[in-house]
Amino acid sequence: MSDIAVPAAHAKPIQLKFEIGARTLMAIQRSLVRIPLSLEDARIGMLPELPALDRDAHGYAITSLPENLQALTVAASGDMLPFVRQRYTRYFIDFAIGFDGWWNGLSSNARQGMKRKAKKIAAESGGDLDVRRFSKPSELDAFHDVARGISLRTYQERLLGSGLPDSPEFLREMMTMASQDRVRAWLLYIAGEPAAYLYCPIVGDNVIYAHVGHDPAFNDLSPGAVLQLEAMRDLFDENRFARFDFTEGEGQHKRQFATDGVPCVDLLLLRPSLANRVTMAALGGFNRSVALVKRGVEKAGLGKLAKKVRRGS
């Protein structure tokens, strides 16, 4: 364990999933102390403190750990078993460069593509983009009702259960944050129909990419990308925030829009029990097999078809 004395933290059940794309084939539950690192933690290279584990806890789940701190973190954990769940870049946009600096930093292909998409959507809506903005408590009920309707139609909701939440706890938090001017949200309409949403809480001086989705009926128009562009325009114009945090995980749109990023890993540290050793061996073998099949599919030129099958579209 770390030499730093940290109070015991409460472990929560976490599903370690055997996944192929968006589909979960099975899962093994472990009781883990989650240690999420913020963008600021990742940027400054903060070594996470590992709290003492309760008797029933199986270990830790650390997210957004800077890749260059992996070995130090494993060493600080003592005899814990390390397992890397995923590697990715924690992308972000630096608002200090201004909208023009950011826009001109995109590739020419990206800029031209975004202009074409925006023009096409505007044409469907009578000549202008119909983007609606929300930040006040009095506005967010209407936003949530519409955005939740979009979310119910997304593959994230259908396959992952990870759409825009509608729990009482989320709604209370949304209203509390909005009353403190710490929420920004957007809806994009196409020909009068709600097509895409983006919900961003604000933590410190960072805008968080928390919940996003679009109606699959508008897939060909790329409404999510166009709404993201308009949201960036608004946030740059507001000139209040330091960064836009794309949070954990990879994504083509993140790479396209980001100005910088921190190479990160999501790291499990498990007690060295037989059950945990078997779990890690099974996960590792499964992930290697999936990666091998994925390379074969991509080599055969079937990547797009496989993606549609995984999403059930």
N, C-alpha and C positions, 0 to 999 in steps of 0.2 A: 504493500500500500504506500501511498504518498506519505512522506515524513510530516506533512502539514496536517495538524489536527483539525478535522472538519466534522461538524456534527452529523450524525446519521441522517440520511435522507430516506423518504418513503418510496419504496419500490412499487411500480405499477405493472399490471399484466401487459405484455407486449407480444404481438403475434410475429414470429419469424416466418415469413412467407416463402413458399416455393412458387415462384412466379414465372410465367412466360408472357412477356409484355404486360398487358393490363389484366391478365387472367391469373387468379390464384388457384393452384391445384390442391395445395394443402398448407397447413400452418402448424407450427409448434409454439406453444405458449411458454414464455419465460417471464419471471417476475424481475424486472430490471429498473434500476435507477437511471432515469433519462437525464443526460447532461447536454442540453442544446447550447452550442456556442453562437453568439450573435455575430453579425457581420463585423462589428467593431472588434470583438474577440479574435476573429479570424484574421482581420487586417493587421492587428498589432502582434499577432503570434502569441496569444495568451495560452499558457499551459494550464489545462483544466485541473481543478482540485477534485480529488476523488473522496467523497464523503464515506464514512464508515457504513458498512452494509449490515442491515438487519439479518437475523439468522435465516429467515426464509427467502431472502433475495438471492437471485442467481448471478447478478453482476450489474454491469453498467452498459448503457447505450449512449455513446457520445456521437453527436452530429456536428458536421462542419468543423471537424478538427483539421487544422492546417497540416497538409501532408508531411511537411518537414518536422512536425512535432510528434509524428506517430511513434517513432522508436523511443523517444523520451517518455511519452505517456505510458507505453507498454512497460518500460523499465520501472516507472514510478508505481505501477500497479502491483509489483511483486510477482507472485506466482499465477496471476490471472491468465486465462487463455485468450489471446487476441484473435479477432476475426473481422476482416474488412467487408462490410456489407456492400458498399459502393464507393467509387471514386468519381469525382466531378469537380468542376470549377464553380465556386460560389461567385456568380457574376453580379456586377452592379454598374450603375450609371452614376458618374460624378457630375452633379449639377453645376459645379463651379465653372465648367467650360462654356456654359451657355447653350441655348438651343442651336444656334448656327454652327458652333464648334462641334456639337454632337452630331448634327445632321450631316455636316460635311465630312465627318469621320467615318460615316457608313460607306460601304462600297458603292460605286456608281450603279451597279446592278441592283443593289438593295434599294437605293433611292428611286430609281426608275420604276422598280417593281411596286414600291409603296405608292408612288404617284398614280400608276395605272389602276391599282386596286381601289384607292380612294376615289378616283374619277369614276370608276365603274359603279361603285356603291352610290355615289352622289347622283349619278344618272338614274339609278333605280328609284331614288327618293325625290325626284323632281328637280335636280340640279345642285342641291346642297346636301352636305352631310348632316344627318340628324343625330347629334351627340348631346346627351343630357347629363348634367353634372349635379352631384349631390354631396353635401357635407354637413348640413344642419340636422339636428334631431327631428325637426318637423318634416324633413324631406326624405329621411332614410326608410321610413315605413313603406312609402311608395316605391322606392328603389328596391327594397328587399322583396316585396310582393312580385314585382316584374322579374327581377333577377332569379328568384327562386323558381319561377315558371320556366325560365330558360334552362336553369341547372338541371331540372328534372328530365330534360331531353338529352343531356350530354352523356357521352360514354363514360366520363369520370364518375358520374352519379350512378349509372346503370351497372357498371362493372366493378367500380372501386368503392362506391359509397362515399366519395370524397368531393361532392359538389358543395355549393354554398350551404352552410348549416342553417337549420331553422329551429334549433333548440332554444328554450327559454334563456339558458345561460348565454348563448351567443347573442341573442337579441338584446339582453340587458347590457352586455359588454359593448355592443355596437352603439347603443344609445348613450352609455356613459362616456365612451371615447368621443362620440360626436359632440357631446355637451362641453368637452374640453378642446374642441377643434382639432381632433386627432383622427379624423376619418376623411378619406377622399374616395368617391365612387362615381362610376360612369355607366351609362347605358347607350348603346348604339341601336338606332332603329333603321330599318330598311323598308321603304315603301309603307311606312306606318306600322310595321311589325317589329317587336323587340327581337334583336338578333344576337347581341353580345353584351356581356357585363364585365366589369372589373371593380373589385373591392380592395381597397388598400388602407389598412390602419397605419398610424404614424407612431413610431417608437423612437424617442429622442429626436434626432434630426434626420432620421431615415424613414423613407416611405417604403412600406413592406408589400411586396407582391403576394397577396394572401389568397385571393379567390378570383378565378377567371373562368369564363366559359362562353360558348356560343351555340346557337341552335344549329344542329347538323343540317337542317334544310337549306342553310346558307353557306355550306362548306365551300362551294365554288367561288364565292365572293371574298373569302378570307376576312370576315368581319372582325375577328379577334386581333389580327395584326393592325388593321386600320384603327380600331379603338385604342390599341396600345400607343400608336403614334399620336393620336389626339390627346391622350392622357399625358404623354410626355410633353407635348406642347404646353398644356395647361400648367404642369408642375414647373417647367422651366420659367414660364411667365410669372408664376407666383413668387419665385425667387426667395423661398423661405427655407428650403431643405438642403441637406448636404448630398444625400445619395438616394438612389432607387435600388432597393435590395431585392434581387431576384430569388433569394433564399436557396434552399438545397436543391440539388439535382441539375442535370443537363437539359438542354433544349435548344433547338435550332434558333428559335426566336430570341432566346437569351443571348446566345453567342452573337447574333446579328445586331442586337440593340446595345449590348454592354460596352462600356468604355474600359473596363478592367475586371479582374477576377482573382480569386485566391484558390489555388489547387487544394482540395479538401478530401477527406475520407469520412465515412460514417463507420465508427469502430465499435465493435462489441468487445467487452472484457468480461469473461465468464469465469466463475469458480471452476477449479480443475477437477470436477466430478466426472464419473464415467458417463452419466447422462448428457452432460454438456459436451464432452468429447465426441460422443456419437452424433449429437445434434450438429456440431460444427463440421464433422466429416461428411454428414449427409448434405448439408447446405453447400459445402464447398464442391462436392462431387456433382450435385445438381446444377449449380451455377456454371461449372466448367462445361458440362454437357450442353447446356442451353447456349453458351457462347460458341461452342463448336458448331452446333446446328445453325445458329444465326449466321456465322461466317459462310457456311455452305450455301444457305439460302441467298445471301447477298451476292455471293460469287456467281450463282445461277441466274441472277437478275430478277429474283422473285420477291425482293424486299417490300415493295409497295403492296403486293397481294397479301403477303404474310401480315403486314401491319393492319390491313382491313379485317383479316380473319381474327386477329387477336382482339380487335376492338368490337367485333361482332357487327361490323357495318357492311 
